[in-house]
Amino acid sequence: METVDRLERGDHACLTYSDPEERSDLLASFVGRGLQLGERVLCFSAAPVSDELRQRGVPAGESVLPVEELWGPGGTPNAAAMVRRLSAERDRSPHGLRVTLDMSWAARPQAGAEQLLAFENEVAKLFAEGGLTALCTYDREAFDSVTLAYAARTHPRTVTAAVYHEDAVVRICRQHVPPGIRVAGELDVSRAGALKDALAEAVRLDPDVHLNLGHLRSLDDGAAAVIVRAASGLPRNRHMIVVGDRQTGRTLRVAGAHGVPNLRLLVRDR
């Protein structure tokens, strides 16, 4: 598996996800890179993603389209019509076309497994002709394991977030936009080693460290102390920006966050 920033122009990649916010992060990174390269960008999505992209600093506007626009006439998914539409859009994009494709349509009863098979097999031929870069997104909650395995096999690239630690209790992964770390679940001092490693990489890579704790269910005093120590070790001109709910904010303040000028706490209600 690769991180989204390693995708190159002309790649056909598969993203499987279970966290919608993580999906939005990766989409923003993928779309933003296309805009930097001067490519035309289209996002075919089953749900509005314009706000999520804009919140991550990526202009969306007319580039976000309902996935139903791909289906062709008839109101049901048609693999041949979808491939024809993508081929036509690519031909209208002299500087290259970058596309995100929400594959949730394939989980609908009216789609039929044969339409997914036909689509992935036929769309692969477009990449041999050049000018197209695509990221197909699959929600793990919507597809069975057999379909997800098939999706991974039919794409030359498979994309995932960089994960520092994941178990039944907590997930610590790289956040792409803004660059930093996202933690979800229950964070306690027993995961301090993984948390330190993740923060150390963010300190090395990012001008300011963004720590997203918005999906934490609980934060104990020991883990909070690790965060405060990491922030206090930053140079004077760099900051750690921590996003969390009111309880997370209280725990960090008890751990000494109020005495660290480099730490900025943004409290957001869920």
Disulfide bonds with the S-S distance in Angstrom:
none
